């Protein structure tokens, strides 16, 4: 008598060519690879059309003695950059840019910090005051320039009418070289203190209250508490604000163009204003492109410094 053992057939799943991954999953994975590119596509096109292509065109223009386009004019290589050394207006524009930056950056930061400290306390109507100081920052530069041109007009401006009502003489706000630069600095500081105030307010609210309370219990005055506790903790924010304000000042164009147009003479012609004048008034596109690349290089340096300051601030948190 023989015993016969029967075994159940083993069901096997047919192997797929890719080591057991079904075809549907492979198709889904291949399709998922393109999803990130779909999302970054619009931003990539904007960067290509409005950043990368203009930079390439500017580089090509800077190498030609052109007045209209890349194909116009003779090839001069680095001639446009070499011509900057003998251009007397370059020194004037750089000096005006330095004066304008020194006048606007520390002043707006100091006033913004003072307002932030004052409005960080529980005061009645604190939110209204914060909004009022921040409104000039969101206003268009052209609108600010037009309104301030009316206010500081030498003939019928509100500022001179107020001075006359007080028994003082009229001031040539926009027609005298020294007064014109001072007026521009005043207007730009007025528009920027709200931004500095808001940034400092955010930093002040992150200062631990326990440290200030402990110092107050030990008998430290408000100034001592600010100098020894608050200010050291605000240094990363101050570094970032300093670099941002310098970049803003280097890019200031609309208010200057509307209020003075770079005048009287060239007394308020900053570097970006000189680039515009060279390109669209003197019709020297090649030279203007070279000037623009110099300005971009300066802005790039401050941008890298800002990124470094951001990293240091993150490390300190």
C-alpha positions in Angstrom: 0.0 0.0 0.0 1.5 3.2 -1.1 1.0 6.5 0.5 0.6 9.5 -1.8 1.1 12.9 -0.4 -0.7 15.7 -2.2 0.5 19.3 -1.8 -1.5 22.4 -2.5 -0.3 24.3 -5.5 1.7 27.4 -4.6 0.4 30.6 -6.1 3.1 32.8 -7.4 2.8 36.5 -8.3 4.3 37.1 -11.7 7.5 39.1 -11.4 7.7 42.5 -12.8 10.7 43.7 -14.8 11.7 46.2 -12.1 12.0 43.9 -9.1 8.4 43.5 -7.9 7.1 47.1 -8.5 3.7 47.0 -10.2 3.4 48.9 -13.5 0.8 51.3 -12.0 3.1 52.3 -9.2 5.9 52.9 -11.7 3.7 55.1 -13.7 2.6 57.1 -10.6 6.2 57.6 -9.6 7.3 58.8 -13.0 4.4 61.3 -13.0 5.2 62.5 -9.5 8.7 63.5 -10.6 7.3 66.3 -12.7 5.0 67.7 -10.0 7.7 69.9 -8.4 8.6 71.4 -11.8 5.0 72.3 -12.4 4.9 74.3 -9.2 8.2 76.1 -9.7 7.6 76.6 -13.4 5.8 80.0 -13.2 8.4 81.4 -10.7 11.2 80.0 -13.0 9.7 81.7 -16.0 9.4 85.0 -14.1 13.0 84.8 -13.0 14.2 83.9 -16.5 12.2 86.8 -18.1 12.7 89.5 -15.6 16.1 88.7 -13.9 18.4 86.4 -15.8 17.7 87.6 -19.4 18.0 91.4 -18.4 21.3 90.7 -16.7 22.7 88.9 -19.7 21.5 91.8 -22.0 23.1 94.3 -19.6 26.4 92.4 -19.7 26.3 92.4 -23.5 25.4 96.1 -23.6 28.2 97.0 -21.3 30.7 95.6 -23.8 29.5 97.8 -26.6 29.4 101.5 -27.4 25.7 101.3 -27.8 22.9 103.9 -27.7 19.9 101.7 -28.3 20.3 97.9 -28.3 22.8 95.0 -28.1 23.3 95.0 -31.9 23.9 98.7 -32.1 27.3 100.3 -31.7 30.9 99.1 -31.8 32.5 96.5 -29.6 34.6 98.2 -26.9 35.1 95.3 -24.4 36.0 96.8 -21.1 36.1 100.3 -22.5 32.9 101.4 -20.7 34.3 100.3 -17.4 37.6 102.0 -18.0 35.8 105.2 -18.9 34.4 105.4 -15.4 37.8 106.4 -14.1 37.8 109.6 -16.1 34.1 110.5 -15.6 33.9 113.4 -13.0 30.2 112.7 -12.5 30.9 109.2 -11.1 32.6 110.8 -8.1 29.7 113.2 -7.7 27.1 110.4 -7.9 29.1 108.2 -5.4 29.5 111.1 -3.0 25.8 112.0 -3.1 25.0 108.3 -2.7 27.2 108.1 0.4 25.8 111.3 1.9 22.2 110.2 1.2 22.9 106.7 2.7 24.6 108.1 5.8 21.7 110.6 6.3 18.9 108.1 5.9 20.1 104.9 7.5 21.2 105.8 11.0 18.5 108.4 11.4 15.6 106.1 10.4 16.9 103.3 12.6 17.4 105.5 15.6 13.9 107.0 15.4 12.4 103.6 14.6 14.0 102.1 17.7 12.8 105.0 19.9 9.2 104.7 18.6 9.3 100.9 19.1 10.5 101.3 22.7 7.8 103.9 23.3 5.0 101.9 21.6 6.0 98.6 23.2 4.5 99.8 26.5 0.8 99.5 27.3 -0.4 102.9 26.1 -4.0 104.0 25.1 -4.4 104.0 21.4 -1.1 102.1 20.9 -2.4 100.2 17.8 -3.5 103.5 16.1 -0.1 105.1 16.6 1.6 102.0 15.2 -0.6 102.1 12.1 0.0 105.9 11.6 3.7 105.6 11.7 3.7 102.6 9.3 1.4 104.1 6.7 4.1 106.1 4.9 6.0 102.8 4.3 3.2 101.3 2.2 2.6 104.5 0.2 3.9 104.5 -3.3 7.2 106.4 -3.7 5.8 108.5 -6.6 2.8 109.5 -4.6 5.0 110.5 -1.6 7.3 112.5 -4.0 4.4 114.4 -5.5 2.9 115.3 -2.2 6.2 116.3 -0.7 7.0 118.4 -3.7 3.8 120.4 -3.0 4.6 120.7 0.7 8.2 121.9 0.1 7.5 124.1 -2.9 9.5 127.3 -2.5 6.6 129.6 -3.7 3.4 128.1 -2.3 4.4 125.2 -0.2 2.9 124.5 3.2 6.3 124.4 4.8 7.3 127.9 3.9 3.8 129.2 4.7 4.2 127.7 8.1 7.6 129.3 8.6 6.3 132.7 7.6 3.4 132.3 10.0 6.0 131.8 12.7 7.9 134.9 11.7 10.7 133.0 10.0 12.2 133.3 6.5 11.4 131.2 3.5 13.7 128.2 2.8 14.7 127.0 -0.7 13.9 123.4 0.1 14.3 122.0 -3.4 16.2 124.7 -5.3 19.4 125.0 -3.2 21.9 122.1 -3.3 22.4 121.7 0.4 18.7 122.1 1.2 17.6 119.8 -1.6 19.7 116.8 -0.2 18.5 117.5 3.3 14.9 117.6 2.2 15.3 114.3 0.4 16.8 112.7 3.5 14.0 114.1 5.6 11.3 112.6 3.3 12.9 109.2 3.0 13.5 109.0 6.8 9.8 109.8 7.3 8.8 107.0 4.9 11.2 104.4 6.5 10.8 104.9 10.2 7.6 102.8 10.2 9.4 99.8 8.8 12.3 100.1 11.3 9.7 100.5 14.1 7.8 97.3 13.2 11.0 95.2 12.9 12.2 96.5 16.3 8.8 95.9 17.9 8.9 92.3 16.9 12.4 92.0 18.4 11.5 93.8 21.6 8.5 91.4 22.2 10.9 88.5 22.0 13.1 89.8 24.9 12.4 87.7 28.0 10.5 89.7 30.5 12.0 87.7 33.4 15.5 89.3 32.7 14.1 92.8 32.9 12.0 92.0 36.0 15.1 90.5 37.8 17.1 93.6 36.9 14.4 95.9 38.1 14.3 94.0 41.4 18.0 94.5 41.8 17.4 98.2 41.4 18.5 98.8 37.8 17.0 101.8 36.1 15.2 101.7 32.8 18.3 103.0 30.9 20.5 100.4 32.6 18.1 97.6 31.7 17.9 98.8 28.1 21.7 99.1 27.8 22.6 95.8 29.5 19.7 93.5 28.5 17.6 94.8 25.7 20.2 96.3 23.4 22.5 93.3 23.3 19.6 91.1 22.4 18.6 93.6 19.6 22.1 93.5 18.0 21.2 90.7 15.4 18.1 92.6 14.4 20.1 95.8 14.2 22.6 94.2 11.9 19.9 92.9 9.5 18.1 96.3 9.6 21.4 98.2 8.9 22.1 96.1 5.7 18.4 96.3 4.6 18.4 100.1 5.0 21.6 100.5 3.1 20.2 98.4 0.2 17.0 100.5 0.3 19.0 103.7 0.1 21.1 102.5 -2.8 17.9 101.6 -4.7 16.1 104.9 -3.9 15.0 106.4 -7.2 11.3 107.3 -7.3 11.2 110.0 -4.6 14.5 111.6 -5.9 13.3 111.6 -9.5 9.9 113.1 -8.7 11.1 115.7 -6.2 14.4 117.0 -7.6 15.2 114.9 -10.7 18.8 114.8 -9.5 19.1 118.6 -9.3 19.7 121.4 -8.8 22.6 120.7 -11.0 23.9 117.3 -9.9 23.6 118.0 -6.2 21.1 115.1 -5.6 22.2 112.8 -8.4 22.8 109.5 -6.7 24.3 106.5 -8.6 21.0 104.9 -9.7 19.8 108.3 -10.8 22.9 108.7 -12.9 22.4 105.4 -14.5 18.9 106.5 -15.6 20.2 109.8 -16.8 23.0 108.2 -18.8 20.6 105.7 -20.4 17.5 107.6 -21.3 18.6 111.3 -21.4 22.2 111.0 -22.8 21.3 107.9 -24.9 24.5 106.0 -23.8 23.0 102.6 -23.2 26.4 100.8 -23.1 27.9 103.0 -20.5 24.7 103.0 -18.5 24.7 99.2 -18.5 28.3 99.2 -17.2 27.2 101.6 -14.4 24.3 99.4 -13.6 26.5 96.4 -13.3 28.7 98.3 -10.8 25.6 99.1 -8.8 24.4 95.5 -8.9 27.8 94.4 -7.7 27.5 96.8 -4.7 24.0 95.6 -3.9 25.2 92.0 -4.2 27.9 92.6 -1.6 25.3 94.0 0.9 22.9 91.1 0.0 25.6 88.6 1.0 26.3 90.5 4.2 22.5 90.4 4.9 22.5 86.6 4.5 25.4 86.3 6.8 23.7 88.5 9.4 20.6 86.3 9.1 22.6 83.2 9.7 24.2 84.7 12.8 20.8 85.8 14.1 19.4 82.3 13.7 22.4 80.8 15.5 21.8 83.1 18.4 18.2 82.1 18.8 
